[in-house]
Amino acid sequence: MGLVNRDDGWRIPDWLWERMEPLLPGRPKHPLGCHNPRVPDRSAMNAILLVLRTGMQWNALNATGICHSSSAHRRFQEWTQAGVFEEFWRRGLLELDELDAIDWRWLALDGAQGKAPLGGSETGPNPTDRAKKGRSARSSPRRRESRSGSSRPVPTPTTSSF
C-alpha cells in the first residue's frame, strides 16, 4: 500500500470519469499475444493528473501506490498521441461556452517575432551537428594547444616519473 490509500478529494469523480472514458483509445494488441495485466485506465488517469497537478516527478508515483510510474507515463504518451487530452479540453471549452461561462470579449494575446541579432549566414551550422563538414578537434592535424596557451605537455601517469 502506498501513501495514497483513500479518496482524498483529488481523484477523478465518477461524473467526470463518465465523460473521459469514452475518449480513451482501445487497448493496443500485444505482438506476442501475452502480457501482464494492464493497469486500469482510471488509475492511470488519476496518476497522470496527480503528476500534472502537483508537478511531481513521474518516478515519485511509485511511492503513492496509485500506479507504477512507467505505466502512467506510457499511458500518458499513448493518450497524448491519440489526442485524448486535447479533445477533453475542447469539449470542456464548448460546454463552458454553451453556459456562457467564458467571457470571450476579454482576451489577451502576446508574442514577439524577430530576427536573431547574432544570426545569419556568417554564423554557420551548429557545431554539435554531426552532419557538419569540416575539421573537428579530433581529426585536426594541427597540434592541440592548452587553454592557457602553454605549449608544455601536461604530465600524465604514463609520462611523469614517480
N, C-alpha and C positions, 0 to 999 in steps of 0.2 A: 504494500500500500504506500502511496506517495504522500506528498504534502497536501494535496487537494483530495479530500475524501467525502465531501458533501457539496450540495449545491449552495454556493455562497453568493449567488446573485450575478455572476459574470458569465455563466454558461448560456448557451442559446436556448431561449424559451421555446416551448412547443409550437406556439403560433408562428414564430419566426422560422423554425426548422421546417414547418409545413410549406413555407414559401421557398426555402432554399433547396430542399431535397430534389424537387423536380428539375432543377438546373444542372445537377451533377451528371457527368457523363457515366456511361455504363462501365462496369469493371473490365479492365483490359484482360485479354486472354494470356495465360502464361504459355510460353513457347513449348514447354515440355508437358503441359497439362497438369503439373503438380505444383504446389506452392504451400506456403504457410498460410493459416487463416488470416484474411485481411482485417486490419483494424476497422471497426465500424466507422462509417462516414461521419456520423455525428461527433464521435470522439475526436476524429482527425480535425474536423472543423472547429471544435472547441479549442483544441491545442493551437491551431493556426491563429485563431482570433486572439488567444491569450498572448501569443508572441507579438502579433501586430499591435495589440492594445498597450502592452507593457514595454515593448522594446527589448524584452529579454532575448538572450541568445537561444538558438534552436536547441543546442545541447543541454540547456537548462531544463528543457521539458522532461528529460528522463527522471528528474527528481520529483516531479509533480505527480507521476503515476497516471496521467491522463492518456498519454500516447507516447510512444517512443519517438525521439527527435527525428530519426531518419524516415520513419513512416510519415510523420506530419510534413516534413519538408518535401518528400517525394510527392505526396498528395497535393501540397501547395503548388508545386511545379506543374503537375498534371492539370489541376483545375485552373491555374493561371493561363496555361497554354490553350485550354478549352474555352476560355472566356467567361468562366463562371462568375468571378468577382465583378468583372465589368458589367455583365448582364444584370446581376443583382443590384448593382449601383444604379444602372439605367432604370430598372423597374422601380426602384425606390424614388428616384427623381420624378418619374412620371406620376407616381402615386401622390407625392407631395405637391406636384403641380396641379393635379385634379382637386386637391384640398385647398388650393391657393395658399399653401404654407411657405412658398418661396416667393419672395419679392423680387421679381426679375428686373424691376426698374433700378435696383441698386446693385450694380455690377462694377467690378474693377478689373482692369487688365493691365498688366505691367510687363514690360520686356524691353530688351535692347538688342540691337544687332549692328555690328560694325566690323570694320576690318581690324585684324590684329595688328597692333602698332609695330611689331617686330617681324611680322610675317612677310611673305613674298617669295619671289623666285630666288633671291640670294640666300635664303635660309637653307635650302636643300632638304633632302629626305631625313627622316628621323634616324639617328644613329643606331637605335635599337632594332630597326627594321632589318631582318635577316636577308631580305632580297636586295639590300643595298649593294651597289657595285663600288669598287674602290678598295683601298687597302685598310686593313684593320691593324690594331696594335700587335696582334699575334702573328700575322703574316708579313708584317713590315720588315724589309731588310735593314732598315735604319736601326742604329743602336738605341736602345731604350735609355733614357735619362731618368734620374730620380726626380721627384717633385721639387726637391730643394735645389736642384741644379748641380749637385755634386756628381763628379764622374767616378768617384771611388766606389768600388763594389761593396755592397753590404755583406758583412760576414755571415755566413750560414754555418750550421753544424758540419757540413762537409768541407768548407773552405777555411774555417778557422781552426787554429791549433789549441789544444787544451793543455 
